[in-house]
């Protein structure tokens, strides 16, 4: 699993992990600590850290498979970008009605929260 994907999953489903799993993932992905550094910080073995990270990542992936929240977020974000780009192209159209419609589309798409 890539770091960016793991961070997105962690943002969405992190509260469903144990405190230890959250700490391990935070140290690894947000603070860029090595297994040895995390193990020292938590007072456990490197293998213990490694196992916690693997379990946490598997749990995050399982939650995504069941709910698909991150997938839907990424799809919505891509669709919004397509809408914004298409409407921006229409802003310079010769027909004032098309320009007005483009402005309305841009305003509506811009109000969609990510």
Secondary structure, 3 states (H helix, E strand, C coil): CCHHHHHHHHHHHHHHCCHHHHHHHHHHHHCCCCHHHHHHHHCCCHHHHHHHHHHHHHHHHHHHHHHCHHHHHHHHHHHHHHHHHHHHHHCCCCCHHHHHHHHHHHHHHHCCCC
